[in-house]
Amino acid sequence: MRNRFVFTSSTLLLALHAFGCGASPEPEQTPSDQV
């Protein structure tokens, strides 16, 4: 049961992250961060 919960949580998190990146063409990234 716990494995299923972790799997569902990680899948939901990945889906939300992908949706957020797709929804916003400009993610919060600063060029100065990559030096």
Secondary structure, DSSP 8 states (H G I E B T S, - for coil): -HHHHHHHHHHHHHHHHHHHHHH-SS-S--GGG--
